[in-house]
Amino acid sequence: MPKINLLPREIYELIAAGEVVERPSSAVKELLENSVDAGADSITVEIQAGGIKYIRITDNGCGIAREDIKNAFTGHATSKIFSADDLDCVATLGFRGEALASIAAVSRVEMFTKTAEEEIGTHCVVEGGQFISVDDAGCPTGTTIVVRDIFYNVPARMKFLKKDVTEANSVAAVADRLAISHPEISVRFIRDGKQTLFSSGDGKLISAISAVYGGDFAGGLIPAEGSNSTVKVEGYISKPLAARPNRNMQLFYVNGRMVRTKTACAALEEAYKGSIMVGKFPSCVLNLIMPYNFVDVNVHPAKTEVRFANEKEVFNAVYYAVKNALARGDERPSQDASKIIEQRVAKQYFAAVEPRTAQLHFAENQPAEQPVFVKEKKPETVVRVESPKVSGYSAREEDEPQLIPDILPKVQPAVQKNIEEPVTVTVTEEKPVETRVIGEVFTTYILVESGNELLLIDKHAAHERILYEQFKTENKNIASQMLLSPIAVTLSKDEYSAVLANLDLLSDAGFAVDDFGNGTVLLSEYPCILEGVDLSEQLTEIAGYLASNIREITTEKLDWIYHSAACRAAVKAGDITSSYELEKFAQKVLSMPEIRYCPHGRPVVAKLTKRDIERLFGRA
């Protein structure tokens, strides 16, 4: 049997540090919690190189007495609990006594600190868990901690750190959460010499939310509050119209501590039922205030997992607070009826459009509904097309573009100035398909008689597949449309980081996205195929996917973006489609035998033979 040995101090300290300090943001979180527990009302966080090379936390809290400094850097030494009973009612953010010791074990640390009772402050240096020096220092009341070269002595951990921008965004997320959870504290975040966050510390939650996520996000919130015999809920929830495609902006706090709680999440979404579209999720910033012995925070070293003594009480408190807030604060949406009709008509007629490859013009005295177009050139059959003589009119780039359905062939300019001779173009001969479009049922399925078969085409699934194939064909050459005014999209810090790490990928998919700072990106170009789609929601959905699938390879991410964009751009079940569009759509689908399934795997075409139908009526 192997002999059991006591581990040397330098080894077990590294093991303990691994539970607390996973990355720079973990160290920042622990240090900020200490600042809050010290009673600070002003905290400054500064980082360089994503926090890997440099972190500085400055607060105006109570400071640490000189005689306690060595204990502060010793594992399991704390001023916050004194007995086992104290673990049943933890009132502070920190309590394990592991933070400073763990951080010092894997980095180079300097501390400047002074209490109100001391005339001279203290400066100490700790490297790799070993004290280097302790000296006098002139400094104000409070504590400043500088952490350099994190994981310098643990190269195996260092190689798992991500890019500087990703680590910096993770640190920014920690600063954001602190500013929101404690609006009475002024929080300043400086990133590579640039201030990216400042909360006033005026005690108003909405001010903190606005400082972190911007006025647009804050403007889509309504106050929520409520209580029962055990739990009090206060904060803000999003209006139903401001719903998002994921849960990344659902923030829950318990007594000022950010936590993950499935109970509160379920109560939130249950309260929104009947007020929000299926597949959409509300946002919230809710603080649950309850007796300290009602919640167990001693579940995991990260202290984000908690257990409640009574889950039902928590569920009910959140549910009724949200339900009442929606009843009081959600206003009936009001829009210009003419705009709604205009958007509806445009959506119905142009639901199946493909990016314009050339200007489309009309000959003189020719009805607008009969566009002059020619098919793509292919060297097979030569056909002469007689163009009417047009004087003084030519195709110009500045002319108003005329959109045509995606089911029509691509067009090239067919009208030239002073045309006197017939235009010669080449087209591919197409054999007429012996089909007859009967109509549409349930505004979803197109009925087509083809020989001895009755075909049912799911128009959404078919169009989705057509657009998806078009995306793949135009890979990295997707036609884009520039926005007159860029759209600002507010994201969670994880989403924000994921988008910035995949800007080239988004560009390949036809999206031009730029960093606007502080969790916001600007969308300036989008794929033409997404005309009429809610672009902010589309980008938010993509950001959520990228944040949740960091490890997937580029081709898989790009393929998912194609899926998502095609699904949003495709004509929807229930949209009214004209007889002409049904005819052309059926021709398009039946001319592409490779279209059998939509990108999600659902069949595009189902068929019933004549014999199948005759069996139903006892004829066979």
C-alpha positions as CSV (number, residue, x, y, z in Angstrom):
1,M,0.0,0.0,0.0
2,P,1.4,3.4,-0.9
3,K,2.6,5.5,2.0
4,I,0.6,8.6,2.9
5,N,2.6,11.7,3.1
6,L,1.8,15.3,4.1
7,L,2.1,17.6,1.2
8,P,4.6,20.5,1.4
9,R,3.0,23.9,2.0
10,E,3.9,25.3,-1.4
11,I,2.0,22.4,-3.1
12,Y,-1.2,22.4,-1.1
13,E,-1.4,26.1,-1.4
14,L,-1.4,25.8,-5.2
15,I,-4.1,23.1,-5.0
16,A,-6.3,25.4,-2.8
17,A,-5.6,28.3,-5.1
18,G,-7.0,26.3,-8.0
19,E,-10.4,26.1,-6.3
20,V,-10.6,29.8,-5.9
21,V,-8.5,31.4,-8.7
22,E,-9.4,30.0,-12.1
23,R,-8.6,33.2,-14.1
24,P,-8.0,36.9,-13.5
25,S,-11.7,37.6,-13.1
26,S,-11.8,35.1,-10.2
27,A,-9.1,37.1,-8.3
28,V,-10.9,40.3,-9.0
29,K,-14.2,38.9,-7.7
30,E,-12.7,37.8,-4.5
31,L,-10.9,41.1,-3.9
32,L,-14.0,43.1,-4.7
33,E,-16.0,41.1,-2.2
34,N,-13.4,41.9,0.4
35,S,-13.7,45.6,-0.4
36,V,-17.5,45.5,0.0
37,D,-17.2,43.6,3.3
38,A,-14.8,46.3,4.4
39,G,-17.5,48.9,4.2
40,A,-16.2,50.7,1.1
41,D,-18.5,53.1,-0.8
42,S,-15.9,53.8,-3.6
43,I,-14.0,51.1,-5.4
44,T,-11.7,51.4,-8.4
45,V,-10.6,48.4,-10.5
46,E,-7.8,48.7,-13.0
47,I,-6.4,46.0,-15.2
48,Q,-3.9,45.6,-18.0
49,A,-3.5,42.8,-20.6
50,G,-6.8,41.3,-19.5
51,G,-5.7,41.2,-15.8
52,I,-3.0,38.6,-16.5
53,K,-0.1,41.1,-16.1
54,Y,-1.7,43.7,-13.8
55,I,-4.7,44.1,-11.5
56,R,-5.2,46.9,-9.0
57,I,-8.1,47.2,-6.6
58,T,-8.5,50.4,-4.5
59,D,-11.1,51.0,-1.9
60,N,-11.9,53.4,0.9
61,G,-13.0,50.7,3.4
62,C,-11.8,50.1,6.9
63,G,-8.4,48.8,6.0
64,I,-6.3,46.0,7.7
65,A,-4.4,46.6,10.9
66,R,-0.6,45.9,10.6
67,E,-0.7,43.1,13.1
68,D,-3.4,41.2,11.0
69,I,-1.6,41.4,7.7
70,K,0.3,38.1,7.9
71,N,-2.9,36.3,9.0
72,A,-4.8,37.9,6.1
73,F,-2.4,36.0,3.7
74,T,-2.7,32.7,5.6
75,G,-5.2,30.1,4.4
76,H,-8.5,29.8,6.3
77,A,-7.9,33.0,8.3
78,T,-10.9,35.3,8.3
79,S,-12.6,38.0,10.4
80,K,-16.1,37.1,9.2
81,I,-16.9,33.9,11.0
82,F,-15.9,32.6,14.4
83,S,-17.8,29.4,15.0
84,A,-19.6,26.6,13.0
85,D,-22.9,28.3,13.9
86,D,-21.9,31.4,11.9
87,L,-22.0,29.3,8.7
88,D,-25.7,29.0,9.1
89,C,-26.2,32.8,8.7
90,V,-23.4,34.2,6.6
91,A,-24.0,38.0,6.2
92,T,-20.9,38.9,4.3
93,L,-19.8,38.2,0.7
94,G,-16.6,36.5,1.7
95,F,-16.2,34.1,4.7
96,R,-13.9,31.2,3.7
97,G,-10.6,33.0,4.4
98,E,-9.0,31.6,1.2
99,A,-9.0,34.6,-1.2
100,L,-5.8,36.5,-0.3
101,A,-3.8,33.3,0.4
102,S,-4.9,31.7,-2.9
103,I,-4.2,34.8,-5.0
104,A,-0.8,35.3,-3.4
105,A,0.1,31.7,-4.0
106,V,-0.1,32.1,-7.8
107,S,1.0,35.7,-8.3
108,R,3.1,38.6,-7.1
109,V,1.1,40.8,-4.7
110,E,1.6,44.2,-3.2
111,M,-0.7,45.7,-0.6
112,F,-1.0,49.2,0.8
113,T,-3.4,49.5,3.7
114,K,-4.3,51.7,6.6
115,T,-7.0,51.7,9.3
116,A,-8.6,54.9,10.6
117,E,-6.9,54.4,13.9
118,E,-3.4,54.1,12.5
119,E,-1.2,57.2,11.7
120,I,1.0,55.3,9.2
121,G,-0.1,52.8,6.7
122,T,1.6,49.5,5.8
123,H,3.1,48.2,2.5
124,C,3.7,44.5,2.1
125,V,5.0,42.3,-0.7
126,V,4.1,38.6,-1.1
127,E,5.3,36.4,-4.0
128,G,4.3,32.8,-4.5
129,G,2.8,32.7,-1.0
130,Q,6.1,33.9,0.6
131,F,6.4,37.3,2.4
132,I,9.1,39.4,0.9
133,S,8.8,42.6,2.9
134,V,6.5,44.6,5.3
135,D,7.3,48.3,5.6
136,D,5.7,51.7,6.5
137,A,3.8,53.5,3.8
138,G,2.0,56.8,3.5
139,C,-1.5,56.0,2.2
140,P,-5.1,57.0,2.9
141,T,-7.5,54.9,4.9
142,G,-8.5,51.8,3.0
143,T,-6.7,49.2,1.0
144,T,-5.0,49.0,-2.4
145,I,-4.0,45.6,-3.7
146,V,-1.8,45.1,-6.8
147,V,-1.7,41.7,-8.4
148,R,1.0,41.1,-11.1
149,D,1.9,38.1,-13.3
150,I,-0.9,35.8,-12.3
151,F,0.0,32.1,-12.6
152,Y,3.7,33.0,-13.2
153,N,4.6,30.0,-11.2
154,V,2.0,27.7,-12.6
155,P,2.7,27.5,-16.3
156,A,0.2,24.6,-16.8
157,R,-2.6,27.0,-15.6
158,M,-1.3,29.9,-17.6
159,K,-1.7,28.1,-21.0
160,F,-5.4,27.7,-20.4
161,L,-6.0,31.4,-20.1
162,K,-7.8,33.0,-23.1
163,K,-6.9,36.0,-25.2
164,D,-6.4,39.3,-23.3
165,V,-9.7,40.8,-24.7
166,T,-11.7,37.7,-23.5
167,E,-10.1,37.8,-20.0
168,A,-10.7,41.6,-19.8
169,N,-14.3,41.2,-20.7
170,S,-14.7,38.5,-18.0
171,V,-13.2,41.0,-15.5
172,A,-15.6,43.7,-16.8
173,A,-18.5,41.4,-16.1
174,V,-17.4,41.1,-12.5
175,A,-17.3,44.8,-12.1
176,D,-20.7,45.2,-13.8
177,R,-22.3,42.7,-11.4
178,L,-20.8,44.5,-8.4
179,A,-22.1,47.9,-9.5
180,I,-25.6,46.5,-10.0
181,S,-25.7,44.4,-6.8
182,H,-24.5,47.4,-4.7
183,P,-25.8,50.6,-6.3
184,E,-24.8,52.5,-3.1
185,I,-21.1,51.9,-4.0
186,S,-19.4,53.9,-6.7
187,V,-17.6,51.5,-9.0
188,R,-14.9,52.6,-11.5
189,F,-13.4,50.2,-14.0
190,I,-10.3,51.2,-16.0
191,R,-9.2,48.9,-18.8
192,D,-5.8,49.4,-20.3
193,G,-5.8,53.0,-19.3
194,K,-9.3,53.7,-20.5
195,Q,-12.3,54.1,-18.1
196,T,-15.1,51.9,-19.4
197,L,-17.5,51.9,-16.4
198,F,-18.4,54.5,-13.7
199,S,-21.4,54.1,-11.5
200,S,-22.4,57.1,-9.3
201,G,-23.1,55.1,-6.2
202,D,-26.3,57.2,-5.6
203,G,-28.1,54.1,-4.3
204,K,-30.6,53.9,-7.2
205,L,-30.6,50.6,-9.0
206,I,-31.8,52.0,-12.3
207,S,-28.8,54.3,-12.3
208,A,-26.4,51.4,-11.9
209,I,-28.2,49.4,-14.6
210,S,-28.0,52.4,-17.0
211,A,-24.3,52.8,-16.2
212,V,-23.6,49.2,-17.0
213,Y,-25.9,48.3,-19.9
214,G,-26.8,51.8,-21.2
215,G,-30.0,53.8,-21.4
216,D,-31.6,51.8,-24.1
217,F,-31.6,48.6,-22.0
218,A,-32.7,50.5,-18.9
219,G,-35.5,52.2,-20.8
220,G,-37.0,48.8,-21.6
221,L,-37.4,47.9,-17.9
222,I,-40.3,48.3,-15.4
223,P,-39.9,48.2,-11.6
224,A,-40.9,45.0,-9.8
225,E,-41.3,44.5,-6.1
226,G,-43.2,42.2,-3.7
227,S,-42.8,40.1,-0.6
228,N,-44.3,37.3,1.4
229,S,-43.6,36.2,5.0
230,T,-40.0,35.2,4.2
231,V,-38.8,36.7,0.9
232,K,-38.8,40.3,-0.4
233,V,-38.2,40.9,-4.1
234,E,-37.1,44.2,-5.6
235,G,-35.6,45.2,-8.9
236,Y,-36.6,45.5,-12.5
237,I,-37.9,43.3,-15.3
238,S,-38.1,43.8,-19.0
239,K,-41.2,44.8,-20.9
240,P,-42.6,41.9,-22.9
241,L,-41.7,43.7,-26.2
242,A,-38.1,43.9,-25.0
243,A,-37.7,40.1,-24.7
244,R,-34.5,38.4,-25.9
245,P,-33.7,35.2,-27.7
246,N,-31.8,33.8,-24.6
247,R,-31.5,34.0,-20.9
248,N,-28.2,35.8,-20.7
249,M,-29.6,39.0,-19.2
250,Q,-31.5,37.3,-16.3
251,L,-29.6,38.5,-13.2
252,F,-30.6,37.3,-9.8
253,Y,-29.1,38.4,-6.5
254,V,-29.6,37.0,-3.0
255,N,-28.9,39.6,-0.2
256,G,-26.6,41.4,-2.7
257,R,-24.8,38.3,-3.8
258,M,-25.1,37.3,-7.5
259,V,-26.3,33.7,-7.7
260,R,-27.6,31.1,-10.2
261,T,-31.0,29.9,-9.2
262,K,-33.3,27.7,-11.3
263,T,-36.2,28.4,-8.9
264,A,-36.2,32.1,-9.5
265,C,-35.7,31.6,-13.2
266,A,-38.6,29.3,-13.5
267,A,-40.9,31.7,-11.5
268,L,-39.9,34.6,-13.7
269,E,-40.7,32.8,-17.0
270,E,-43.9,31.3,-15.6
271,A,-45.1,34.8,-14.7
272,Y,-44.5,35.9,-18.3
273,K,-46.6,33.2,-19.9
274,G,-49.3,34.7,-22.0
275,S,-47.4,38.0,-22.2
276,I,-44.4,37.0,-24.2
277,M,-43.8,35.1,-27.5
278,V,-42.9,31.4,-27.3
279,G,-39.1,31.0,-27.7
280,K,-38.4,34.5,-26.2
281,F,-37.0,35.1,-22.7
282,P,-37.4,38.1,-20.4
283,S,-34.6,40.0,-18.8
284,C,-34.4,41.0,-15.2
285,V,-32.3,42.4,-12.4
286,L,-33.9,41.1,-9.2
287,N,-32.6,41.1,-5.7
288,L,-34.1,38.6,-3.2
289,I,-33.8,39.7,0.4
290,M,-34.3,37.0,3.0
291,P,-33.1,36.0,6.4
292,Y,-29.5,34.8,6.2
293,N,-30.4,31.4,7.8
294,F,-32.9,30.9,5.0
295,V,-30.2,30.4,2.4
296,D,-27.1,28.3,2.3
297,V,-24.2,30.0,0.4
298,N,-21.6,27.4,1.6
299,V,-22.2,25.1,-1.4
300,H,-19.3,25.9,-3.7
301,P,-16.0,27.9,-3.4
302,A,-17.3,30.3,-6.1
303,K,-20.3,31.0,-3.9
304,T,-22.6,31.4,-6.9
305,E,-24.6,28.2,-6.1
306,V,-27.0,28.5,-3.2
307,R,-29.7,26.4,-1.5
308,F,-32.9,27.7,-0.1
309,A,-34.6,26.3,3.0
310,N,-38.0,26.7,1.2
311,E,-37.9,26.8,-2.6
312,K,-41.7,27.3,-2.8
313,E,-41.5,30.6,-0.9
314,V,-38.8,31.9,-3.3
315,F,-40.8,30.8,-6.3
316,N,-44.0,32.5,-5.1
317,A,-42.3,35.7,-4.1
318,V,-40.7,36.1,-7.6
319,Y,-43.8,34.9,-9.5
320,Y,-46.2,37.4,-7.9
321,A,-43.7,40.3,-7.9
322,V,-43.2,39.9,-11.6
323,K,-46.9,39.2,-12.4
324,N,-48.0,42.3,-10.5
325,A,-45.3,44.4,-12.2
326,L,-46.5,43.3,-15.6
327,A,-50.1,44.2,-14.7
328,R,-49.1,47.6,-13.4
329,G,-46.3,48.7,-15.6
330,D,-46.6,47.1,-19.1
331,E,-48.2,49.5,-21.4
332,R,-50.2,48.4,-24.4
333,P,-48.0,48.7,-27.5
334,S,-49.0,51.5,-29.8
335,Q,-47.9,51.8,-33.4
336,D,-48.9,53.8,-36.5
337,A,-51.5,51.6,-38.2
338,S,-50.3,52.7,-41.6
339,K,-46.8,51.5,-40.8
340,I,-48.1,48.1,-39.6
341,I,-50.1,47.6,-42.9
342,E,-47.1,48.7,-44.9
343,Q,-44.8,46.3,-43.1
344,R,-47.3,43.5,-43.4
345,V,-47.8,43.9,-47.2
346,A,-44.0,44.2,-47.7
347,K,-43.5,41.0,-45.7
348,Q,-46.1,39.1,-47.6
349,Y,-44.9,40.1,-51.1
350,F,-41.2,40.1,-50.5
351,A,-40.9,37.2,-48.1
352,A,-39.0,35.3,-50.7
353,V,-36.4,37.7,-52.0
354,E,-32.8,37.1,-53.0
355,P,-30.0,39.8,-52.9
356,R,-30.1,42.1,-55.9
357,T,-27.3,41.5,-58.4
358,A,-28.2,44.2,-60.9
359,Q,-30.6,47.1,-61.3
360,L,-34.0,46.2,-62.7
361,H,-35.7,48.7,-65.0
362,F,-38.9,48.9,-67.1
363,A,-39.3,49.8,-70.7
364,E,-41.4,52.7,-71.7
365,N,-45.2,52.0,-71.7
366,Q,-44.6,48.7,-70.1
367,P,-46.7,47.7,-67.1
368,A,-44.7,47.6,-63.8
369,E,-45.8,44.1,-63.0
370,Q,-44.0,42.8,-66.1
371,P,-40.2,43.3,-65.5
372,V,-37.8,42.9,-68.3
373,F,-35.3,40.3,-67.2
374,V,-33.1,37.7,-68.7
375,K,-31.8,34.5,-67.2
376,E,-28.2,33.8,-66.2
377,K,-25.9,33.2,-69.1
378,K,-25.0,29.6,-69.8
379,P,-23.4,28.5,-73.0
380,E,-26.0,26.1,-74.3
381,T,-28.8,27.7,-76.3
382,V,-28.9,31.1,-78.0
383,V,-32.1,33.0,-78.0
384,R,-32.9,36.4,-79.4
385,V,-35.0,38.7,-77.3
386,E,-36.5,41.7,-78.9
387,S,-36.1,44.8,-76.6
388,P,-38.2,47.8,-77.3
389,K,-36.4,50.9,-78.4
390,V,-35.8,53.3,-75.5
391,S,-34.4,56.8,-75.9
392,G,-32.7,58.7,-73.2
393,Y,-33.0,56.0,-70.5
394,S,-30.3,53.8,-69.1
395,A,-29.5,51.6,-66.2
396,R,-27.9,53.7,-63.4
397,E,-26.6,52.7,-60.0
398,E,-28.4,55.5,-58.3
399,D,-31.9,54.5,-59.6
400,E,-34.3,53.1,-57.0
401,P,-33.8,49.3,-56.7
402,Q,-36.7,47.2,-57.6
403,L,-37.0,44.1,-55.5
404,I,-38.2,40.9,-57.1
405,P,-39.2,37.6,-55.5
406,D,-36.4,35.2,-54.8
407,I,-38.1,32.6,-56.8
408,L,-37.6,34.6,-60.0
409,P,-34.3,34.2,-62.0
410,K,-31.5,36.6,-61.2
411,V,-31.5,39.6,-63.5
412,Q,-29.0,41.7,-65.5
413,P,-29.6,45.2,-66.9
414,A,-31.5,44.7,-70.1
415,V,-32.0,48.2,-71.2
416,Q,-29.3,50.4,-72.7
417,K,-29.4,54.0,-73.9
418,N,-30.6,54.4,-77.5
419,I,-31.0,50.6,-78.1
420,E,-31.5,50.1,-81.9
421,E,-30.7,46.4,-82.3
422,P,-32.1,43.3,-80.6
423,V,-30.2,42.1,-77.6
424,T,-28.7,38.6,-77.8
425,V,-28.4,36.6,-74.6
426,T,-27.9,33.0,-73.6
427,V,-30.3,31.0,-71.5
428,T,-30.6,27.4,-70.4
429,E,-33.4,25.4,-72.1
430,E,-35.8,24.1,-69.5
431,K,-38.3,21.4,-70.2
432,P,-41.8,22.3,-69.0
433,V,-42.7,20.5,-65.8
434,E,-46.1,18.8,-66.0
435,T,-47.4,20.2,-62.7
436,R,-50.4,22.1,-61.6
437,V,-50.5,24.2,-58.5
438,I,-53.9,23.6,-56.9
439,G,-53.6,26.1,-54.1
440,E,-52.6,26.4,-50.4
441,V,-54.1,24.9,-47.2
442,F,-53.7,26.4,-43.7
443,T,-51.6,29.2,-45.3
444,T,-48.7,26.8,-44.8
445,Y,-48.7,24.0,-47.4
446,I,-48.7,24.3,-51.1
447,L,-50.7,21.7,-53.0
448,V,-49.3,20.6,-56.3
449,E,-50.6,18.0,-58.7
450,S,-47.7,16.3,-60.5
451,G,-48.5,13.4,-62.7
452,N,-50.1,10.7,-60.5
453,E,-48.9,12.3,-57.3
454,L,-50.2,15.0,-55.0
455,L,-47.4,17.0,-53.5
456,L,-47.6,19.0,-50.3
457,I,-44.8,21.6,-49.9
458,D,-44.0,23.2,-46.6
459,K,-43.3,26.7,-47.8
460,H,-41.4,27.8,-44.7
461,A,-39.2,24.7,-44.6
462,A,-38.6,24.9,-48.4
463,H,-37.7,28.6,-48.4
464,E,-35.5,28.2,-45.4
465,R,-33.5,25.5,-47.2
466,I,-33.3,27.6,-50.4
467,L,-31.9,30.5,-48.5
468,Y,-29.5,28.3,-46.5
469,E,-28.1,26.8,-49.8
470,Q,-27.8,30.3,-51.1
471,F,-25.7,31.3,-48.1
472,K,-23.5,28.3,-48.5
473,T,-23.0,29.0,-52.2
474,E,-22.1,32.7,-51.6
475,N,-19.8,31.8,-48.7
476,K,-17.7,34.8,-47.9
477,N,-19.2,36.7,-50.8
478,I,-22.6,37.3,-49.4
479,A,-24.3,40.5,-50.7
480,S,-24.7,42.9,-47.8
481,Q,-26.7,46.1,-47.3
482,M,-25.3,49.0,-45.4
483,L,-27.5,50.6,-42.8
484,L,-28.0,54.4,-42.9
485,S,-27.7,54.5,-39.2
486,P,-25.8,51.7,-37.4
487,I,-27.8,49.7,-34.8
488,A,-26.4,49.6,-31.2
489,V,-26.9,46.2,-29.6
490,T,-26.4,45.7,-25.9
491,L,-25.1,42.3,-24.9
492,S,-24.1,40.5,-21.8
493,K,-20.3,40.5,-21.2
494,D,-20.0,36.8,-22.3
495,E,-21.9,37.5,-25.5
496,Y,-19.9,40.7,-26.1
497,S,-16.6,38.9,-25.7
498,A,-17.8,36.1,-28.0
499,V,-18.8,38.6,-30.7
500,L,-15.5,40.4,-30.6
501,A,-13.7,37.2,-30.9
502,N,-15.6,36.3,-34.0
503,L,-15.8,39.5,-36.0
504,D,-14.1,37.9,-39.0
505,L,-16.6,35.0,-38.9
506,L,-19.5,37.5,-38.8
507,S,-18.0,39.4,-41.7
508,D,-17.9,36.2,-43.7
509,A,-21.6,35.8,-43.0
510,G,-22.4,39.3,-44.3
511,F,-22.5,41.2,-40.9
512,A,-20.3,44.2,-40.3
513,V,-20.0,44.6,-36.6
514,D,-17.8,47.0,-34.6
515,D,-16.9,47.3,-30.9
516,F,-18.7,50.3,-29.3
517,G,-17.4,49.5,-25.9
518,N,-18.9,48.7,-22.5
519,G,-20.8,45.6,-23.7
520,T,-22.3,47.3,-26.8
521,V,-21.6,46.6,-30.5
522,L,-22.6,48.4,-33.6
523,L,-24.1,46.7,-36.6
524,S,-23.6,48.6,-39.8
525,E,-24.1,46.0,-42.5
526,Y,-26.3,42.9,-42.8
527,P,-27.0,40.3,-45.4
528,C,-29.5,41.5,-48.0
529,I,-31.4,38.4,-47.5
530,L,-32.4,39.6,-44.0
531,E,-34.4,42.5,-45.3
532,G,-37.3,43.1,-42.9
533,V,-35.9,41.0,-40.1
534,D,-35.3,42.3,-36.6
535,L,-31.6,42.8,-36.9
536,S,-31.0,43.5,-33.3
537,E,-32.7,40.3,-32.2
538,Q,-30.8,38.3,-35.0
539,L,-27.4,39.6,-33.7
540,T,-28.4,38.9,-30.1
541,E,-29.3,35.3,-31.0
542,I,-26.0,34.8,-32.8
543,A,-24.1,36.3,-29.9
544,G,-25.8,33.9,-27.5
545,Y,-24.9,31.0,-29.6
546,L,-21.3,32.1,-30.0
547,A,-21.0,32.6,-26.2
548,S,-22.4,29.1,-25.5
549,N,-20.4,27.3,-28.1
550,I,-16.9,28.7,-27.8
551,R,-15.1,25.4,-28.5
552,E,-16.9,24.7,-31.8
553,I,-14.8,25.0,-34.9
554,T,-15.3,28.0,-37.3
555,T,-17.1,26.0,-40.0
556,E,-19.7,24.8,-37.5
557,K,-20.3,28.3,-36.2
558,L,-20.7,29.7,-39.7
559,D,-23.1,26.9,-40.6
560,W,-25.2,27.7,-37.5
561,I,-25.3,31.4,-38.5
562,Y,-26.5,30.4,-42.0
563,H,-29.3,28.2,-40.3
564,S,-30.4,31.1,-38.1
565,A,-30.4,33.7,-40.8
566,A,-32.2,31.5,-43.2
567,C,-34.9,30.6,-40.7
568,R,-35.6,34.3,-39.8
569,A,-35.6,35.4,-43.5
570,A,-37.8,32.6,-44.8
571,V,-41.5,33.1,-45.4
572,K,-43.5,32.0,-42.4
573,A,-46.3,29.6,-42.0
574,G,-49.5,31.7,-41.9
575,D,-48.1,34.4,-44.2
576,I,-50.5,35.1,-47.1
577,T,-49.0,34.2,-50.5
578,S,-50.5,35.1,-53.8
579,S,-51.3,32.6,-56.5
580,Y,-48.5,33.8,-58.7
581,E,-46.0,33.4,-55.9
582,L,-47.3,29.9,-55.1
583,E,-46.8,29.0,-58.7
584,K,-43.3,30.3,-58.9
585,F,-42.3,28.9,-55.5
586,A,-43.5,25.4,-56.5
587,Q,-41.5,25.6,-59.7
588,K,-38.4,26.6,-57.8
589,V,-38.7,23.8,-55.2
590,L,-39.4,21.1,-57.8
591,S,-36.6,22.2,-60.0
592,M,-34.1,21.6,-57.1
593,P,-34.3,17.9,-56.3
594,E,-31.5,18.3,-53.7
595,I,-33.9,20.2,-51.5
596,R,-35.4,17.4,-49.4
597,Y,-35.1,18.7,-45.8
598,C,-34.9,22.1,-44.1
599,P,-31.7,22.9,-42.2
600,H,-33.3,21.6,-39.0
601,G,-34.1,18.2,-40.6
602,R,-37.8,18.6,-41.2
603,P,-39.1,17.3,-44.6
604,V,-39.8,19.9,-47.3
605,V,-42.1,17.9,-49.5
606,A,-44.6,15.1,-48.7
607,K,-46.5,13.2,-51.4
608,L,-49.6,11.1,-51.8
609,T,-49.9,8.9,-54.9
610,K,-53.2,8.6,-56.8
611,R,-53.4,5.1,-55.6
612,D,-53.0,6.2,-51.9
613,I,-55.9,8.6,-52.4
614,E,-58.1,6.0,-54.2
615,R,-57.5,3.6,-51.2
616,L,-59.0,6.2,-48.9
617,F,-62.2,6.2,-50.9
618,G,-62.3,2.4,-51.5
619,R,-61.5,2.7,-55.2
620,A,-58.4,0.5,-55.0
